[in-house]
């Protein structure tokens, strides 16, 4: 019996040894290394979404302008490898192009400080009477444009909105029925202030009482007929910022700011916002020099490649058009 007890005791000891004591205090295996890449915005607006378009490799697949949206300043990107870049959008901030990112095989943390929105001073020259009515119209155009810009994260705002009564100028009557052939003479006879957007309120533009003209792409000039809709100024300044009409594209409709004939304009795509800031033909660059030292990309209207997001690229929905 004594020998049997010794055998049983030895068996129990072997069993305890083989299962490490069979308790719950064993050390768990270490977690896998963190491979989540992060783009951290140091000065984001509170409760305002950050939007990113990211280039790089996800797994073995190269991605171009992959979209991310976050309310957190630390935008979680998953695991990205290779070389690439990121375009960053945020309310009341000018967009940023972060180039030549080396996405590491372990976690990469990129910290970016967004620039302030670009402030553009404006002078409105009112040629057509009554002055008081047209002054009210000009203020309404400005407020609507400002609202669209803020909602669509344009990163541009008006500064020093000056209105001049030019109705008593003896030359004003020569330009009340405006066409672009009059542009240079109007500037000489009425006035023009450098480094500002100059808006001229006349009776008709190209024969219409509700039309407008920038007369060229990337300038500081806008002519507005006195009965123009409140959203038209945002369209004409879109031409100042280098943007063209979008009518030919099936992924745009009359709610886009750059539709040629609409009174329901309210949206810019992120592809349009990018061009407004980064194209050399934009007045932000070639007239106001508002982005000195910042990257430039000469993106064609319909260009879509690793250098230029498609004009129809959306991070956020635009009415019936979904993010893509």
Protein Blocks (a to p, Z undefined) as FASTA:
>chain_A
ZZmmmmmmmmmmmmmmmnnoopakbccddddddfbdcdddfkbcehiacddddeddehjb
ccehiacddfbfbdcebjaehjdddddddehiacdddehiacdfbdcddddddddddddd
dddddfbdcfklmmmmmmmmmmmmmmmmmmnonopacehiacddfklpmklmmmmpccfk
lmmmmmmmnopcehiacddddfbeghiakbccehighiabdcddfkbcfklmmmmmmmmn
opacfklpmkbcfkbmklcbdckbfbdcfklmmmmmmpmkbmklmmnopmghiacddddf
klccfklccfklcfbdehjaccZZ
